[in-house]
Amino acid sequence: MLEELKQKVLEANLLLPQHGLVTFTWGNVSEIDREKEIVAIKPSGVEYSKMTAEDIVLVDLEGNILEGELRPSSDVDTHLEFYRNWPGIGGVVHTHSTWATGFAQAGKDIIALGTTQADYFDGAIPCTRFMTDEEIKGSYELETGKVIVEEFQKREIDPERVPGALVHSHGPFTWGSDGFNAVHNAVVLEECAKMNAIAMLVKNPEIGSMQQTLLEKHFNRKHGPGAYYGQSK
Ligand SMILES: O=C(CO)[C@@H](O)[C@H](O)COP(=O)(O)O
């Protein structure tokens, strides 16, 4: 069933390691057939290099497995929460891409500082609030989806105009018209996180007292400039 969709979702998943967005078996991609209300998603814990279209798991919007020998991604409940709440999206991606996950671990939005982000995200890429003990100890993946949907409702953000979010202390999720578009947005989100971090570093070159002392020590070294490369005369 839905062989073409499974092949497409396999190819979208294989783009994650190709773009350097995941390590080992981290991350996952899914896509929905809206007519049949069936989601094709990456199998849990399978190495990308060994993954086949047959491994892709089909589930309904309640998470019931319709086809597949393997367990669906451990994040399936997060993906399904987006499909249930946002009828305009067709594909979802989750990664632990380094720069975006750094922002998620810091609990910081990726604010729009340049045209690169503005071309694909109409504003800041929001980071969710920290989740409660109950949410974490309960069905974490389902609660993760709820917290992201809640964040967009609270901030009145249109998910089709900002196709991504950061889960506090976890990592990025993106979405799009299909799996490939969601992967594209995951690549752009990671690049924006990198650029944003560099811009904030460059923009605020505040030198703390320790650095100042260290700098002055080097500014005023006895032998003057160049001493590191041999004794000055
Ligand atoms: O976020 C996590 C684990 O923290 C997961 O997304 C894993 O990175 C991938 O899990 P599977 O999709 O293989 O179940």
The ligand as a Gaussian input file, in Angstrom:
#p B3LYP/6-31G(d) Opt

LIG

0 1
 O       14.897000      12.917000      19.553000
 C       15.119000      11.727000      19.576000
 C       15.767000      11.086000      20.741000
 O       16.069000      12.099000      21.699000
 C       14.740000      10.887000      18.382000
 O       14.319000      11.749000      17.368000
 C       15.908000      10.133000      17.816000
 O       16.877000      11.075000      17.419000
 C       15.470000       9.333000      16.600000
 O       14.547000       8.362000      17.047000
 P       13.846000       7.364000      16.002000
 O       13.171000       8.200000      14.940000
 O       14.958000       6.518000      15.381000
 O       12.896000       6.576000      16.846000

